[in-house]
Amino acid sequence: MTLQEAIDKVKRVKGLYAYESDYEALDMAIEALKRDVPVKPIRMTTPRRTKFFEFYDWKCPVCNCFLAYEEDGKHLILAHEKSRCSNCLQLIDWSNADDT
C-alpha cells in the first residue's frame, strides 16, 4: 500500500465509519501521512541581491518556511542538511533542484 492509498483509506473510514469524536484524530493521522509524501520545494522568482551576489531562496510549499538558497543560480546551500522542513516536517524532494 502506498502512502496516498493509506491517506485515501483513512479518509473513507472517516466518512463511513467514524464517530464525530474520532474526526480530530483521523484528521491528524491524514496530515501526518501527507507529510511523508515528498513534495518539490518552491524556488522564489525574485532574487535577493548583495553588492556581489544574487541569491534565490527555496521555500517549503506547505508552510512557506525558508529551506535553502541558491548562489548565483549555480549551487544550492541547504539551511539544514535534511530532507524535511524544519518547521512543519514536510518531506522535501530535492531531486532535480540543481537543474533549475
C-alpha positions in Angstrom: 0.0 0.0 0.0 1.3 3.4 -0.9 1.1 6.5 1.3 -1.5 8.0 -0.9 -3.6 4.8 -0.8 -3.4 4.9 3.0 -4.5 8.6 3.1 -7.4 7.8 0.8 -8.4 4.8 3.0 -8.3 6.9 6.3 -10.5 9.5 4.5 -13.0 6.8 3.5 -13.1 5.4 7.1 -13.7 8.8 8.4 -16.6 9.3 6.0 -18.2 5.9 6.5 -17.5 4.5 10.0 -16.0 7.1 12.3 -17.8 8.8 15.1 -17.7 12.6 15.3 -15.5 12.2 18.3 -12.9 10.4 16.1 -12.7 13.1 13.4 -9.9 15.1 15.0 -7.7 12.0 15.5 -8.3 10.9 11.9 -7.6 14.4 10.5 -4.3 14.4 12.5 -3.5 10.9 11.0 -4.2 12.2 7.5 -2.0 15.3 8.0 0.9 13.1 9.4 0.7 10.8 6.4 0.7 13.7 4.0 3.9 15.0 5.5 5.6 11.7 4.4 4.7 12.3 0.7 7.7 14.1 -0.8 7.0 17.5 -2.4 9.2 19.7 -4.5 10.4 22.9 -2.9 9.5 26.3 -4.4 12.2 28.4 -5.9 11.4 32.1 -5.5 11.5 34.0 -8.8 12.8 37.3 -7.3 16.4 37.2 -6.2 17.9 38.8 -3.1 20.9 40.9 -4.1 24.0 42.0 -2.3 26.9 44.0 -3.7 28.5 41.0 -5.3 25.9 38.2 -5.4 22.4 37.2 -6.2 20.6 34.6 -4.0 17.4 32.8 -4.8 15.5 31.4 -1.8 13.9 28.0 -1.8 10.8 27.6 0.4 8.6 24.8 1.7 5.4 24.6 -0.4 3.4 23.7 2.7 4.3 26.3 5.3 6.5 28.7 3.2 9.4 28.3 5.5 13.0 29.0 4.2 14.8 25.8 3.2 17.8 26.8 1.2 19.3 29.5 -1.0 20.8 29.2 -4.5 24.0 31.1 -5.0 24.3 32.8 -8.4 21.9 30.2 -9.9 24.5 27.5 -9.5 24.7 25.8 -6.2 22.1 25.0 -3.6 23.1 25.8 0.0 20.7 23.9 2.4 19.7 25.6 5.6 19.6 22.2 7.3 21.2 19.2 5.7 17.9 17.3 6.0 15.2 16.2 3.7 12.4 17.7 5.9 11.2 21.2 6.5 12.4 22.2 10.0 9.1 24.0 10.6 6.3 21.6 9.5 8.3 18.4 9.0 7.1 18.0 5.4 9.3 15.6 3.4 11.1 17.6 0.7 12.1 16.1 -2.7 15.3 17.9 -3.7 15.8 15.7 -6.9 16.4 17.9 -9.9 16.6 21.1 -7.8 20.1 21.8 -9.1 18.8 21.7 -12.7 16.7 24.9 -12.5 
